[in-house]
């Protein structure tokens, strides 16, 4: 058994759904379970409709209804398919009418609202698979054991799901059914619909794969896998054959468009491999995300960067020998709900990085009572992900490259993570640094 997840762009219209069906047909011997997102921009349209109902009192699902009905028509599905989605569209209209009347849009209501995208998507896809001779059946995730807490818009799956999911899915697989499952959504114990937050559809797929002990979870995106660098920066970036769960998490955190770290958690528990594939280039092998790699693997897996970063230097002689100083510094950021990215300390100073979107006026005023505070904007974090057992080799080469191109490294973070080395440069230098590092660590590519 395998689990195949396709995102919104992969099922955006009739043409893309046909293409997904062709991919699925090649995998039928492996007994797949399909997880689908909402079609194309449907989630955005739903939120827009909710906003119109909430602020203007206007109720309309015309755009959503037309797109889904047009897809049914273009797929040449029988009238039964249109009748199957009509109750959902009517329910959606009633929900929007309620929002327009009471002018209230709570997180609970928003989760109920956006769930319609996935629920419509799986029904149309399953109807098409059936029409071409595949024994498919659409399921809302809660009907297959997806139970969550009531943290609306960012719910966590309940531990009971680990037992419930295989009890529901395994009999379907044995019966030769292709389950087509809604990604991103679940229900709490009260029966209210919840959404699983960032990476929610990927999490649905990895949870099914882990709970059902699948051979692997395949996440189909629009890239050939995890790349050695952002292809918008480095045109010659190439797919990485394999990375560890930890490396993939670091790459995602520092800006690479791969799986969200929380989506990998179920597979980390069971050691289930995850493969990132390209639905636009099915011949590409993709990247496997696995528990561990061969010790002889290359030292660097990928290079990424995060732009628009703020560097904060906090200096105080009070820090010397004072165990409470750092606690006071970080409790200040905690009170203001500002998350810290990188940290470096010395005897009398601490340097840290933050997202540039934060207003630090109040924090600076508070910290200035105990230290000298210098805030520097316009910075970037460049991260090298790979085998940190070879960190001396990686650092020596990286700093030599920076020296050759005339870039000064302003801060280094190494050791907290066992798979990455990060350093700070000026934002205006980030692209040049990433290109130069990629040329240095992946010399077989002729960079431009």
N, C-alpha and C positions, 0 to 999 in steps of 0.2 A: 504493500500500500504506500502511496505517496499523497502529499497534499499540494495542490497547485493554487496559488493565489494570483489573481489578476486585478490590477488597479483600474481606476476610472478611465484613464486614457485608452486602456486595452479593450474596454467594452463600451466605448463612447457612442458607437452607432452600429448600424446593421453590418457594415463592412468589417468593423473590428470584431464584432461578435462571431461572424463567419470565420475570421482568421483564428480566433481563440478556439473555435470548434475544431479547426484543422490541427491545431497544436494538441488539443486534448485527444483527438483520435489516435495520434501517434503514441499516446501514453496509456491507452485503455488496458493493455496487458498488465500494467502495474497497479491497477485498481485505484484510480485517483479519487480524491475528494476535492471539489472545487470551492474556492472561497472568492467571492466577487465584491468589489466596491460598487458604489453608485455609478451610473453611466455619465461619463464626461463631467460636465460642470453642474450636474443636478443638485449636489449639496449646496453649492453657491446660490442656485436658483431658489431652493427651499428657504434658505436664510434670508434672501432678498424678499421673498413673498411674506415671510414672517415679519420682517421689518416694515413692509408696507401695511400689513394688517395692524401691527402694533402702533405705528406712528400716524398713519393716515386713515386707518379704518377701512382700507381697501382689501378685498379678497379676490385673488385670481391665481389659478393654477394653469392658465392657458398655455404658457410656454412649456411647462413640465409635461402637461397632458399631450400637447402636440408632438413633442420630441419622442415620447415613448410610443405613441400611436403610430407615428411615422416609421419608427424602427420596426414595429410589428408588421406594418404594411410592406416595408422594404425586405423584410425577412420572409414575406409571403406565408405568414402563419395563419392558421384557421381562426375563425371568429371567436373560438373558445379562449384564445390567448388574450384578446381584448376584454372579454367578459371577466377574465381572472384578475386583471389589474384595475378594472373599473371600481370595485368596492374600496380598494385602497385610495384611489383618487377622490372618491366621495368622502371617505373618512378624513382625508387631508383637508378637503374643503370645509368640513365641519370644524376641524381643529382651528383652521385659520379664522373662521367666523367667530369662534369663541375668543380667540386672541383679540380680534377687532372690537368685540363687544366689551370685554372687561379691561382692554388695554393693559395687558400684563403678559410678560414673556419670561417665565422663570426658567432656571436651568433644567428642571424636570420636563417642562413643556418643550424646551428646545431639543432635548434628547429625543422625545417622542416625535417631534417634527422631522428631524434629519434622518430618522430611521426609515422614512418612506423611500429614500433614494435606493438603499440596498434592497429593500423588500420588493420594489418594482423591478430592479435589475435582475435578481435571481429568477424571478418568475418568467420574464421574457427569455432569458438565456436558456433556462430549463425547457421551455416550450420549443425553442429552436433545436436544441439537442435532440429532443424527442422526435421532432419532424424529420430529422436526418437519420433516424434509426438508433439513436443512443438511448438507453433506458435511464433517463434522468428524472430527478425529482427536486423541486425547490424546497428549501427549508429556511425558516427564520432561526437564527442561532440558538435562541432560547428553547426551541423545540428539540435541540440536540444537546442539551445539557449546559448551556452557557448561563451560569448563575453568577451575579456580581453583587457588590455592595451598593449602597445608594448614593455614592459620590458622583452625582450627575455631571456630565461632560468629561469626566476623567475617572470612570469607575475601575475598580480592581476586581478581578475574577475571584470568586469564592473557591476555597480549597475543595469543596464538594464537586466542583466541575471536573476535577481530575478523574473521579469515578463515574460521574454522570455521562460525560462525553463518549467514552468507549462503549458504554452500555447501549447508547443510542445509535452510534455510527457503525460499530462492527457488524451488527445484524444486516444493515443495509448493504455493506460491502459484500458480505457472504451471499446476499440475494442478487448480486450483480447490478445493484443500483448505483448510478453516479449521483451522489448528493451534491447539490448546488446550494451553497450556504452563504448567508449574509455575513459579510465582514463587519467589524467595527461596533456591533451592537450586542446587547445581552438584556436580561431582566433581573431585577432584584427580587428578594423573597416576597415582597408585597405585590409583585407582578408588574411593577412599573418598568418601562423601557429605559435602559441606560446606554451611554456610549463609552467606549474604552479609551478615548483620548488619542493623543498623538501616537501614530503607529498602530492604531486599533485594528485595522484590517489585517495587517501583518501578524499582529498578536493572535487574532482568531486562527490564522493558518498554523502558526507555530504551536499554539495550544492543542489544536487537533492532532498535529503530527506527534507531539510529545506524549499526549495522553493515550493515543492509540498505538504508540510505538511504531510509527511509520518509518519507512526506509529513509525518507528525507522530506523536508518542506521546500517546495520551489516557490520563490517569490519572483514573479515576472514583472519586470519594469521596462523602461525605455532606454536602458544602457546595457552594454555587454557584460555587466558584472561590476565588481568593485574595481575602480581604475587606480593606476599608480599616481594620478594627480587629476585635478579638475580639467576636463578636456577643453573648457572655455579658456583656460590659461595655457595649458600645455597641449597643443594639438596632437602630439605624438604619444599622449598618455595611453597606456595599454592595460588590458584586464589583468588582474592578479589571479593566479590559479586557485590559491587558497589562503585564508586568513583564519586566525583564531577568533573565538567569540569576543575575547577582550580587545583584540586589535580592531575588530569591526565596531565595537562600542566606542572606542576612542576616535575612530575615523568619523563616525556619525556625530559625536559630540563636537568635534572640531570642524564640522561643516560639510563633510562628504555626504552625498545623497545616497545613503544606503539604509539598512534597517535601523529603526529607532532602537536604542539599547533595551528598552523595556519589552520590545517585541521578541527579543532573543531569550528572555529569561526562562520560558518553559523548556526550550531546547537545551539550555545550559544545564538545567536540572537533570535531564535524561541523557545528554550527550548526542541528541539527534542532530544530524547535519542539516544545514540550511544552504540552499543553492540560489544565488541571484542570477536570473536569466533575463534575456532581452526578447520581449514579445515581437519586436520589429526585426529581429535577426536571430531566428531560432537555431541557426547553424552554430552560433557562438556557444562554446562550452559553458561559459559563465564562471562565477566564483563560488567555491564551496567555503562555508563557514563551519569550522570544526573545533573540537576541544583543544587539540594540540597539533603542532607541525613538527616535521623532521628537524632535528638539531642542525642538520647541514644546510638548511634553507638559507636563502639570501638574507643579508643583514637588514635591508630596508624593504618593507612591503609597499608603502605608499607615503606620499607627501601631501599635506593639505594645509589650509590656512583659514584663519577667521579674521575678517577685516573689522574696522570701526571699533577698536578696543581702547579703553582708557586705562592708563597705568597710574597707580597711586603709590607714592613713596611716603612712608610714615617713619620719621626719625625722632628718637628721644633717648637721652642718656638714662632716663628712668628705666629703660628696657633692660639695661645691664644688670643681670642677676635677679630680675624681678619676674617671678613666675606668673603673676597676675596680669602682666601687661598685654600679652597677646589675647588673653581671654576678654579683656576690656575692649580691645580693638574689634574683635570679631562679634562680640555682643552688640556693638554699635551697628554693624552692618545687618545683624539679625533683626534688631529693632526696626530698622528702616526697610526690611524685606528686600535687601540687595544681595544677590548671589555673587560670590567670589569665584573666579575661574582659576588662575594660577597664583601661587604664593612662593616667595623666596624670602628668607630671613638671614640676618646677621646679628652680631651682639647688640647693636643699638638701633636696628632698623628692620622694617618689614615692607616689602614691595608686593603689590598684588594687582591683578587685572580684573576689570569689570566690563560689562556690556556698556557701550557708549550711550545707550538710550537713557541711562539713569541720570537724574538730577542729584548731584552730590553736594549741593550747597549746605543742607542741614547736617549731613554727615561730616563735612569738612569743619564746620563750626564746632561740632561736638568733639571731634578728635583733636582739634587745635588746643583744647584745654589740657591735653596730656602729651602732645607731641607736635613737631613741625610737620605739616602736611603739604605735599607738592603733587598736584594733579596734572597729568600730561595726557592730552587727547591725541587723536590721530595716530594710533598704534595698531599693530597687527600681530596675531599669534601665528607663527609658522610651526607646524608639528610634523615630526618625522616618526612614523609608526613602523616598528619592526622588532628585531631581536635585540633587546637591550642588554643581553649578556655580552654583546659586542659594542657596548656604548662608547668605549674609548675610541674605537675605530670610527664609529659614526660621528662622534663629536669632533674628532680631529679633522675629518674630511669636511664636515659641514662648516666649521669655523674657517677652514682654509679657503673654502669656496666664497664665504661671505667676505673674507679679507680681500680676495682677488677682485671682487666686484665692488669693493669700497663700501660695504655695509657694516655698520657697527651693531653688534648684538647687545641689547640693553638689559636683558634679564633672561635667565635660564631656569627651567623647571625640569628636574630629572630625578627619578627615584620613587616618587609617589605612585606612579603607574609603572608597571613592569614592561610596558610595551611602547611607551612613547617618550620622546625628547621634544620639549617645546621651548621656543625662545621668542623674544619680542624684538621687532624691528619697526621702523616707521611704516605707516600704512602705505605711503607712496612707494615704498621699496618692496612690498610683499610679492607682487607679481614677478618682479625680476629675481627675487630670492628663490621662489618656488621653481621658476624655469631653470635657474642655474643649478639648484640642488638636484632637480630631476635629470639634468644632463650629466651631473656628476655621479649619481647613484644608479642610473640606468643608461650607461654609455652606448648601448647597442642602438639606441634611437638617435637619429640625426635631427636634433632640435632646430627649430627655426626661430 
